[in-house]
Amino acid sequence: MHHYVERVVDLTDPDTNEIYNLTLDQARERVLNGRPEEVRGIDGSFALVAREGKRVRMARSLDRPLRYFLAKRHEGPALVVADRMDTIRAWLEQEGFGNQFHPSYTRMVPAHYVVEIQLLGCPDPDPVYTRFFDPQRDQQPRDLAEVGRRYIGALAEEIQKWLSRVPSHEPIGVCFSGGIDSGAVFLTTYHVMQRLGMSPSRLKAFTLSFSEGPDLQQARQFLDQVGLGMFLEPIEADCSDLNVEETLRIVEDYKPLDIQSASMAITLCRNLRARYPDWKYIVDGDGGDENLKDYPIEENPELTIRSVVHNQMLYQEGWGVGRIKHSLTYSGGLSRSYTRTYAPARHFGFNGFSPFTRPNVIEVAEGVPFVDLTEYSVDRLYALKGQIVAQGVKSLTGLDMPVFTKRRFQHGAMSMETMRRHVPDQEAQLRKAFLALYA
């Protein structure tokens, strides 16, 4: 009998994990055990691989990707794990297996699941998925003030844990549009820094502007209304900074809205890096829309108000693991699209943090009784986030937070017409350009 010799190649950077309550080895041990409640107890941000014999288990948090590829060797399978496709491809080429690679053959570990693979040879069995984060619906009261207090309270706790690990000499930048999510993050960060006795002079609110975008005026109005206008720092950019091919290469995806958003993130990060060569820590509000289901339903023909309020973490996870529309290559929802935030920050050497992606914050949001509060009214759903967040910020900080109409990142930094001229909004066109990178 032929004896297969399996190999596991973990190309992830262990230093990028930010785990608050365990050592890295202890966290890996929990993933290896595979008990959902133990993995749920890993506090922080992580992408972990653990192995025992032919069994491999992997798990990640929402705010970072984790990919794997199974290479075929004569002596047995090789499982290659990394945060990026191009890292996997480079290893395969180095080992002489480059002809096996294609982007669609890579697999994404979906957020909030332990993925188990048995390296048994050829053919390999399907992975087994075990959910480790399972927030329950309708656990919060109908009192919006109380929901806001709990939601922003959870946000503040996550920001405090993160801030406590940032060296005291390091400045902190907030990617700031003056919208509900970045506004809540900035005001909560400012409040927590004061509560911890940290100097607020370390804090800045960075607003990307292509001169014609409405975000800069909104950001200035927001901060002036709460008496914090001195923290605003505009980051001026030019349309010549935009390069779609570069964005596709950095993000390794082709969804139009994500490519547009990532184009803005790349421009912001590039200009920040040029202005501040040593700046490291940035915070943003990515995940806030997903948590309180604040996306324009009418723009997606697959969605209805009922599908949005009845499906667990729809915007965080897409239609879910095991569903027909779940992409094995990309996962779904923010589990897929978070690369629009993660990859630009990593590419330019920033340590990024989105507190809205933490399970303790999502758990409060998922417990909101959306059906009772909206009675299936789309307008009520759209108004809900501003009401909850503003009341929560008021409860925590005493500040009356301005609430402006929702606007996507890419539509605030520049006009929608200019965006369409410089970044295509046709998925087929972007997919073709992305695949051409691997031709």
N, C-alpha and C positions, 0 to 999 in steps of 0.2 A: 504494500500500500504506500502511495506517495504521501509524505509528511509535509503538509503546508507550514511554512514559516511566515507568520503574519508580522507586519511592521506598522507601528503607529508613529507618525511624525507630527509633533505639535510645534507649529511655527508661530503660535501666538506669543505676544510679549507679556510675560507674567507681571511686569512692573506697571502695566496699564490698569490692572485690576485695582479697584478701590474698595476694599472690604473692611468694614468698621469693627466687626465683632469677632473675627476669626483670623487665624493665620491662613496663608494660601493653602498649605497642606491640609488643614482642617476643613477648609471649604471644599477642596477636591475630594476628600474622604466622604463628605456628605453627598456630593454628586455621585460618587461611586456606589454608595449605599442605595441611592435612588429613592429614598423615602421622601415623598413630596413635602411633608411638613418640615423636614430637616433642610431641604434645599430652599424652601420658602423662608427659612430662618437665616439665610445668608444675607446680611445687611450691607447694602452697598451696590456697586456696579461690578459686574464680572462676566467673563467668558472663559469657561473651564472645561478641561478635558481630563478624564480619569480612566484608568485602564486596569483590568485584572484579567490576566490570561488573554483569551480571545474576545472578551467582553469589553466594549468601550462605551462610556457614557459621557455625554456632553450637555452643557446647559449654559444659558446666557441670560442676562438682563435685557430689558427693552432698548437700552441706550447704546448698544454696541453690537456689531454683526459678528457672526461666527459661521464660517463656511467649512465644508469638508469635501473631499474628492477621494474616490476609491480607485486606486491604480492597480492594474493587473500586472503581476510579475510571474515569471516561471516558477519561482520558489514559494509564491503565496501573495496575498493581497497586501497592499500598502495603503493605509488610511492617512491622508494628508489633511491637516486642519490648520486654518489660518483665518485672519479677519478679512482678507482680500483675495479676489480671484487671481490677481497678477502675482501675488506671493506664491500661491499654489502652482501657477503656471511656471514660474521661474524654477521652483524645485523640481518639477517634472522634467523640464528641459535639461537641467543640470544632471539628473539621474538617467537621462536617455529615454524618458517616457513622454516627451513633449508632443508626440503625434497622437497621444490619447486625449489630449486636453481639448475641451470646448467649453465656453462659458455655461452652456445649458447642461453640461454634465456635472457641474458643481452643485452642491446642495447647501441650503441655509438651515441652520438650527433655528427653529421658530422660538421667539421669545416666550418665556413662561412655561417651557416644557423641558423635561429631561429626555434626551434622545439616546436610545440604546442601540448599538450595532454589534452584531456577532460576526467576527471575522473568521468565517468557516471555509472560505475558498470560493469556488465558482460553481453555480451562481450563488451570490450572497443573498441572504434573506432581507426582507424589508426592515427598515428601522422600526422600533417600538417607541411610541410617544406617550409620556406620562406627564399630565399637567401638574405643576407645583404651585401655581398661583391661581386661585379660584375664588375671586371676590364675589360675594353674594349680592343679589339685587334687593332693592327696597329695604335696606337696613337703616337708612337715615330718616329723620322726621320730615314732615312737610313744611316745617318752619325754615324759611330760606336763611334767616339770620343765623340760626343754629347750624345749618348745613355749612354756611360760609365760614362760621367760626371754626368748625372742625376741619374744613378743607384747607383754609389758609393756615390753620394751626399745624396741620400735617406738613404743609409746604415749608413753614418756618422751621420745623424740627429737622427736615432734610437739609435745608440750607445751613442750619447751625452745625449739623454733623460734618458737612462738607467744609464749611469755613474753618472749623476747628482743626482741620488737617492741612490747611493752606499755611505755608510759612508766614510769619507775622510781617516780614519785610516785602512780601509780594503784593503788587496791586491787583485789583479785581475789576474786570470789565463786564458790563451787562450789554448784550446785544439788544438794543432798545428802539422800538418803533413808536412807543406811546400807546400801543394797543393794550387790550385787557391782560394778556398773559405776560408780556414783557414788563408791563406796568406793575403787575402784582409781584413779579420776581424782583424788580428793582426796589420797590418800596419795602418788601419783606426783607430783602438783603440789607438794605440800609438800616432797618429797624433792628435786625438781629445783630448787626455789627455794633450798633450803639449799646444794645443790651449786654453784649460780651465785652464791652470796653475797648473795642477796636476803633482805630481812627477812621472816620469816614472819608478822610482825604485819600485813602487808598482806592476809592470807588470812582468809576466813571461810567457814564451811559453813552455808548457808541451808537450813533445813528447813521446808517448808510444812505447816501443821497446822490442821485445822478442829476442834480439841480432842478429837475422838473417833477420829481416824485413828491407825493403829499406827506410822506412820513416825517420829514424833518420839521415841518410846521406843526404837525400833530405832536411830535415828541417835545418840541419847545413849549407848546401850549400846556401839555400834560405836566411837565416839571415846573413850569411857572405857577400853575394853579395850586400845587402843593408846596410851593416855596423852595424848590430844590433845583432851580434852573442852572445853578453854577456847576452841576455835575454833567451837563450835556456837552458832548464833544462830537460834532459832525465829522463824518468820514466821507469826503467828497470823492466821487469816482467819475469815470468817463466811459462811454459805451465801447470805446476801443479796448477796454479791459476785458470785455466778454469774449470768450472762446469756447464754443460749444463742444468741439472735439476734446479740449482739455477737461471740461466738466464731465463729459461721458467717461473719460479715462479715470478721473479721480473718483467719481461716484459709482462706476461700474453698474449703471442701470440706464433706463431710457424712458421712464414715465415722464411725460411733458411737464406736469406741475412740479415734480421733484427736480427735474433738470433745471427748470426756471428758478426754483428756490435755491438750489445748490449753486447756480451761477451767481446769485447775489451773495451767498455765504462765502464763496471763493473770492469774490471781489472784496468783500469786507475783510476777510482774513489776510489777503495779500496786502491790502493797504495798511491794515493794522501792523503787520509784520514789518513793513517798510518804515512806518513811523516809530514803532517801538520794537527794536530788534530782540529785546529780552523779555517781552511780555509773555506770560504763560497762561494765566487763569481767566477763562471767560465763562459767563453764565448766560443762558437763554431760556425762552419760554416754550420751546418745542414740546409738544404733548398736551398743552393746555386745551387746544381745540378738540383733540381726540377725547380727552377726559370728560368734557361736558357737552360732547356731541354737537359742536358748533361748526358744521360745514354746510354749505348750500346744497341741500338735498336735490334741488331742481337741476343741478349741473350734472348729476349722475343718474342716467336712466335706469340703473339697476336698483336704486334705493327708493324706499318710501319711508314716511315717518314711522310706520309700524316696524319695518325692518331695523331702523336705527335704534329705536327704544327697546326692542325686544331681544336683540342679539347681544350676548355678552361681549364686551370689549370689541365691538365691530370695527371701530376706527383704529384701535391699537393692533388688532390681529387679523383684520380682514374677515373673510367668511369662516375661517377656522381650520385647524388641522383636520385632515380626513375628509374635507369637503371637495367637491369636484373643482371648484374655482380656486382652491389653494395651490399656490405655486411652490413646488418642491425646490426650485432654483432660487426663489426670492422670498418665500414666506408671504405675508400679506399685511395690509394696513401699515401702521407705523413700525411694526416689526421689520417690514421691508424698507420703508422709505426713510428710516432714521439715518441711513447713510448720507442723505442730503445735508445733515448736520455733522455727523461723526467724521466723515471722510475729509471734508475741507479743513476742519479744525486740526485733525491729525496731520494732514498733508503740510500744513504751515506751522506745525510744532506747538499747537495750543492744547491745553488741558481743558476740555469742554465739560460742561455740567448742565443738565436740564432737570431740575427738581420735579417737574410734573411727570417725569417718566418713572419715578420711584413707586414701588408697589403700595406703600403706605398711603400715598397721595391718591393713586388710582383707586384704591379700595374705598376711600370715602366717596369718590365720584361715582363709582359703579353702584354704590348703595343708595344714590339719590332716587327717589320714587318718580322717575320721569313720566310714567303714564299718568299718575295721579296729578302731577303738577302741570302737565301740558294738555291732558285730555286729547291727545293726538293733534294738537294745534302746532303747525310748523312755526308760526310767529311766536308763540309762547316758548317753544324750544329755543329759538334764536335769542330771545331776550333773557333766558335763564342764566346763562354764564355770567353776563354782566351783573345781574342782580346778586348771584351767589358770591362772586369774587369781590365785588365792591363792598358788600356787607361784611365779608370776612376780613378784608384789609382794614376796614373801619374798626372792627372789633379788636384787631391785633395792634394796629398802629395809631388809631385815633384820627387818621387822615381820611379825607373824602376823596377817594380816587376817581378821577375823570373816567368816563366810559364812552369810548367812541365806537362807531360802527366797524364791524369786522372787515379787515382787509388783509389779503395774503402778503407775505414778505415781498415777493417780486412785484406786486402791484403798488407797493408803497414806496419802494426805492426809486421806481421810474413809472412812467405812464404805461398803461396796458398796451397802447398802440406801439410804443417804442419797444416794449418787451417782445411783442410778436414779430417785429422787424429783425430782431437780433437773435432770438432763441425760438426755433420752430415749436409749434404746439401740436404737431402731427406725430403721433406715436410711431407709426410705420416708418416715417422718415428718420426719427431718432434711433429706432431699433436697428435700421439698416446701417446707420453711421456707427453705432456702437459695435455691431458685429464685424464691421469692416476693420476695426482695430485689431481683430484676431485673425484676419484673413492671412 
